[in-house]
Amino acid sequence: MATIEIILAFALLMVLFSTIASGFTEVLLRFYPARSANLEKALRRFSEDVLWPSYEETLGLEVGLLETTHDDVIEELVDELMRNEVQPKADYSMIDKFLWWLSRYRIDELSTEGFIERLANTRVGMAFSDEPAEKREARITYLSLTFERYMAVSSEHFRKHANALAFVISIFLAVGGNISVSKLVQHLRDNPEVVAEVIEQQEEILAEIKEIPDALDGAEKLEDAINDYKELSKAFKSAQTDFKLPIGWEFYPYGDLMRPEPEANATFLIWIIEVLIAGVLIGLGAPFWYRIVKNISQIRRLAGSVGGRSPESVGDVASPKHDNEAIARAAGHVALFDASAQSNQPTLVDDMPAPLG
């Protein structure tokens, strides 16, 4: 039972460190608007592959327009679909214009409803609105379903890159924070009270998976990213002090980094290997360690039931998604397109971030 509790405590610490690493990743992704860049890339490809051919077909062109016209239409279309109406580009201060990577004059996310509503007010959408009702309905249905497929691929592409970045940051966190696997395990073995305290705070630690990323939602400018970095650093320091963990450079035992003693060279190499292993384990991510924690918790309950306690049953039932639901949504998008094409009012669908300041 003691071994199971040590493993559980170690997994909970990995959840905490993985969440902090994810937080640092989010700060970096917000410092450079990676989501906006990813959305722009997806919309540009969607415009080239789907919207432009549909536009040509609507205009009745057999050969195609001049290349300059094609480029102008695509650029205008992407700009209209991504424009941030809450924070226009012209409203930015000089420093924001200089630090172009912090610009927020383009949105980060675009739902299918938001896409349909914005499309209706572009020159491409206006051409579609002039088509006969039956043909327009078929075209908007096709565009909405195709748009969702493109966004799904784009989201998966972004997720893989974000996970790779989080893995690299986890390595830096382990090395920079002097997180050694052997020291953590030894500390838990020698201090049962620390194991009990970590397990006692299991729910609070698991809640950090949602709390830290949610705290980053308002990061819009450089000072916000700096404040988020400070909060994450404070969370790391709290983990060290609350559980009296042997992490941080005050626990580095292998002499001067710049001038290691000859007899300490082998030990220094072992330290490098240990912190790299810790970085890899942290890089597996909070969701991975969350599942490990849940599985070990079930084992503890099962072991407890042998002694007379009743095990608790846990589990989540996944909600299946059906293709007919997507088709039903697409039918609603036709009505949304028609309503938006007949109105000059601002967009109704809120795909834009909150105003700054």
C-alpha positions in Angstrom: 0.0 0.0 0.0 2.9 2.4 0.8 4.4 1.8 -2.6 1.1 2.6 -4.3 0.8 5.8 -2.4 4.4 6.8 -3.3 3.6 6.2 -7.0 0.3 8.2 -6.7 2.1 11.1 -5.0 4.8 11.1 -7.7 2.1 11.0 -10.5 0.4 14.0 -8.8 3.6 15.9 -8.7 4.0 15.2 -12.5 0.5 16.5 -13.0 1.5 19.7 -11.2 4.8 20.2 -13.1 3.1 19.3 -16.5 0.4 21.9 -15.9 3.0 24.5 -15.1 4.9 23.6 -18.3 1.6 23.9 -20.2 1.1 27.3 -18.7 4.6 28.4 -19.9 3.7 27.0 -23.3 0.5 29.1 -23.3 2.4 32.2 -22.4 4.7 31.7 -25.3 1.9 31.0 -27.7 0.2 34.2 -26.6 3.3 36.2 -26.8 3.6 35.2 -30.4 0.0 34.9 -31.8 0.4 31.4 -33.0 -3.4 30.7 -33.0 -4.0 33.7 -35.3 -1.2 32.6 -37.6 -2.6 29.1 -37.7 -6.1 30.3 -38.5 -4.8 32.6 -41.2 -3.0 29.7 -42.9 -6.1 27.5 -42.7 -8.4 30.2 -44.1 -5.9 31.1 -46.9 -5.8 27.4 -48.0 -9.6 27.1 -47.7 -10.0 30.2 -49.8 -7.6 28.9 -52.5 -9.0 25.4 -52.6 -12.8 25.9 -52.0 -14.0 29.5 -52.0 -12.1 30.7 -55.1 -13.3 27.9 -57.4 -16.8 28.4 -56.1 -16.5 32.1 -56.8 -15.3 31.5 -60.4 -18.1 29.0 -61.0 -20.6 31.6 -59.7 -19.3 34.3 -62.0 -19.4 31.8 -64.9 -15.7 32.1 -65.7 -14.2 29.3 -67.8 -10.5 30.2 -67.8 -10.3 32.3 -64.6 -9.5 35.8 -63.7 -6.1 37.5 -64.0 -3.6 36.5 -61.4 -3.6 40.0 -59.8 -7.3 39.9 -59.4 -7.1 36.4 -57.9 -4.5 37.5 -55.3 -6.5 40.6 -54.4 -9.7 38.7 -53.8 -8.0 36.1 -51.7 -6.2 38.7 -49.6 -9.4 40.7 -49.2 -11.3 37.6 -48.3 -8.9 36.4 -45.6 -8.7 39.9 -44.1 -12.5 40.2 -43.9 -12.9 36.7 -42.3 -10.2 37.5 -39.7 -10.8 41.1 -38.9 -11.1 41.9 -35.2 -14.0 44.4 -35.1 -13.4 45.0 -31.4 -9.8 46.0 -31.7 -9.1 47.4 -35.2 -5.5 47.7 -36.4 -5.7 51.5 -36.5 -6.4 51.7 -32.8 -3.1 50.3 -31.7 -0.4 52.4 -30.0 3.0 52.9 -31.5 4.6 50.3 -29.4 2.0 47.7 -30.4 2.5 48.5 -34.0 6.3 48.2 -33.5 5.9 44.9 -31.7 3.9 43.5 -34.6 3.8 40.0 -33.2 1.7 41.2 -30.3 -1.0 42.6 -32.6 -4.5 41.6 -31.9 -6.2 43.2 -34.9 -7.1 39.7 -36.2 -9.1 37.0 -34.4 -7.7 33.7 -33.1 -10.7 31.5 -33.6 -13.6 31.4 -36.1 -16.7 29.2 -35.6 -18.6 27.9 -38.6 -21.5 30.3 -37.7 -19.0 33.2 -37.6 -17.5 32.2 -40.9 -20.9 32.0 -42.6 -21.9 35.4 -41.2 -18.7 37.1 -42.2 -18.7 35.4 -45.6 -22.1 36.8 -46.5 -20.7 40.4 -46.3 -17.8 39.8 -48.6 -17.7 40.2 -52.4 -17.5 36.5 -52.7 -20.5 36.0 -50.4 -22.5 38.6 -52.3 -21.9 36.7 -55.5 -23.3 33.6 -53.8 -26.4 35.5 -52.5 -27.4 36.3 -56.1 -27.7 32.6 -57.0 -31.1 30.9 -57.2 -32.3 29.7 -53.8 -31.8 26.0 -54.5 -28.3 26.4 -55.8 -27.4 28.8 -53.0 -28.6 26.4 -50.4 -26.6 23.5 -51.8 -23.5 25.8 -52.0 -23.7 27.1 -48.5 -24.3 23.6 -47.1 -21.2 22.4 -49.0 -19.1 25.4 -47.8 -20.1 25.0 -44.1 -19.4 21.3 -44.0 -16.1 21.7 -45.9 -15.1 24.6 -43.6 -15.6 22.4 -40.5 -13.3 19.7 -42.0 -10.6 22.3 -42.8 -10.8 23.7 -39.2 -10.6 20.2 -37.7 -7.4 19.5 -39.7 -6.1 22.9 -38.7 -6.8 22.4 -35.0 -5.1 19.0 -35.0 -2.1 20.6 -36.8 -1.9 23.3 -34.1 -2.3 20.8 -31.3 0.6 18.7 -32.5 2.9 21.7 -32.7 1.7 23.0 -29.3 2.4 19.6 -27.8 5.9 19.5 -29.3 6.6 23.0 -27.9 5.3 21.9 -24.5 7.6 18.9 -24.5 10.6 21.2 -25.2 9.5 23.6 -22.4 9.2 20.6 -20.1 12.8 19.7 -20.7 13.9 23.3 -19.9 11.7 23.3 -16.8 13.3 20.2 -15.5 16.8 21.4 -16.2 16.2 25.0 -15.1 14.3 23.9 -12.0 16.8 21.1 -11.1 14.0 18.4 -11.0 15.7 15.1 -10.5 13.6 11.9 -10.7 15.8 10.0 -8.2 15.7 12.9 -5.7 11.9 13.2 -5.9 11.4 9.4 -5.4 13.9 9.3 -2.6 12.2 12.3 -0.9 8.8 10.6 -1.1 10.2 7.4 0.3 11.9 9.1 3.2 9.0 11.4 4.1 5.6 9.6 4.4 4.1 12.8 5.7 4.9 14.5 2.4 3.2 11.6 0.5 0.1 12.0 2.7 0.0 15.7 2.2 0.4 15.4 -1.6 -2.4 12.8 -1.7 -4.6 14.9 0.6 -4.3 17.8 -1.9 -5.1 15.6 -4.9 -8.3 17.4 -5.9 -6.6 20.8 -5.6 -3.7 19.6 -7.8 -6.0 18.1 -10.4 -8.0 21.4 -10.4 -4.8 23.2 -11.5 -5.1 21.6 -14.9 -8.0 23.9 -15.6 -7.2 26.9 -13.3 -3.8 27.8 -14.7 -4.8 27.8 -18.5 -8.0 29.7 -17.6 -5.9 32.3 -15.9 -4.1 33.0 -19.2 -7.3 33.8 -21.2 -6.9 37.5 -20.7 -3.3 37.7 -21.8 -3.5 40.2 -24.6 -0.3 42.3 -24.3 3.3 42.1 -23.3 2.7 43.1 -19.7 0.0 40.4 -19.4 2.4 37.7 -20.6 5.0 38.9 -18.1 2.5 38.8 -15.3 1.4 35.3 -16.3 5.1 34.2 -16.3 5.4 35.5 -12.8 2.3 33.7 -11.6 3.6 30.4 -13.1 7.0 30.9 -11.5 5.2 31.5 -8.2 3.3 28.3 -8.7 6.5 26.4 -9.2 8.0 27.9 -6.1 4.9 27.1 -4.1 5.2 23.4 -5.1 8.7 23.5 -3.8 7.9 25.1 -0.5 4.5 23.5 0.3 5.8 19.9 -0.1 9.4 20.7 0.8 10.6 19.2 -2.5 14.3 18.9 -3.2 14.1 21.0 -6.4 15.7 24.3 -7.3 19.4 25.2 -7.6 19.9 25.4 -3.9 19.7 21.6 -4.0 22.3 21.2 -6.7 25.0 19.0 -5.0 27.6 18.5 -7.7 30.0 21.4 -7.2 30.6 24.4 -9.4 28.8 24.1 -12.8 31.5 26.1 -14.6 34.4 24.2 -12.9 33.2 20.7 -11.8 35.6 18.8 -9.7 37.2 15.8 -11.6 35.7 13.2 -9.3 32.3 14.8 -9.7 32.2 14.4 -13.5 30.5 11.0 -13.5 28.0 12.3 -10.9 27.3 15.4 -13.0 26.5 13.1 -16.0 24.1 11.1 -13.9 22.4 14.4 -12.8 22.0 15.4 -16.5 20.4 12.1 -17.3 18.1 12.3 -14.3 16.8 15.8 -15.1 16.3 14.9 -18.8 14.3 11.9 -17.7 12.2 14.2 -15.5 11.7 16.5 -18.5 10.5 13.7 -20.6 8.1 12.5 -17.9 6.8 16.1 -17.5 6.5 16.4 -21.3 4.0 13.5 -21.4 1.5 16.1 -20.3 -1.0 16.7 -17.6 -3.8 14.6 -19.3 -1.5 11.6 -19.4 -0.7 11.9 -15.7 -4.3 12.7 -14.9 -5.3 9.3 -16.3 -2.5 7.6 -14.3 -3.7 9.3 -11.1 -7.3 8.2 -11.7 -6.2 4.6 -12.4 -3.9 4.4 -9.3 -6.7 6.0 -7.2 -9.0 3.2 -8.3 -6.4 0.6 -7.4 -6.2 2.2 -3.9 -9.9 2.0 -3.5 -9.9 -1.6 -4.6 -7.1 -2.3 -2.1 -9.1 -0.5 0.5 -12.2 -2.6 -0.2 -10.3 -5.7 0.7 -10.1 -4.3 4.1 -13.8 -3.6 4.3 -14.3 -0.4 2.4 -16.6 -0.3 -0.7 -14.9 0.8 -3.9 -16.3 3.7 -5.8 -17.0 3.4 -9.5 -15.9 6.2 -11.7 -16.0 6.8 -15.4 -17.1 9.1 -18.1 -19.4 8.2 -20.9 -18.4 9.8 -24.2 -21.1 11.5 -26.2 -21.1 10.2 -29.8 -21.3 12.7 -32.7 -23.3 11.9 -35.7 -23.0 13.1 -39.3 -26.7 14.0 -39.5 -26.1 16.6 -36.7 -23.5 18.3 -38.9 -25.9 18.3 -41.8 -28.6 19.8 -39.6 -26.2 22.6 -38.5 -25.3 23.2 -42.1 -29.0 23.7 -43.0 -29.2 26.4 -40.2 -26.1 28.0 -41.8 -28.1 28.7 -45.0 -30.6 30.7 -43.1 -27.8 32.5 -41.2 -26.1 33.3 -44.5 -29.3 34.7 -46.1 -30.0 36.8 -43.0 -26.5 38.2 -42.9 -26.4 39.0 -46.6 -29.6 41.1 -46.3 -28.3 43.1 -43.3 -25.6 45.6 -42.9 -25.5 45.2 -39.1 -22.3 44.2 -37.4 -21.7 40.4 -37.0 -23.8 38.7 -34.4 -21.6 35.7 -33.7 -19.0 36.6 -31.1 -15.7 35.0 -32.3 -13.7 38.0 -31.2 -11.7 38.5 -28.0 -12.8 40.9 -25.3 -11.7 44.6 -25.6 -8.3 45.3 -24.3 -7.6 47.3 -21.2 
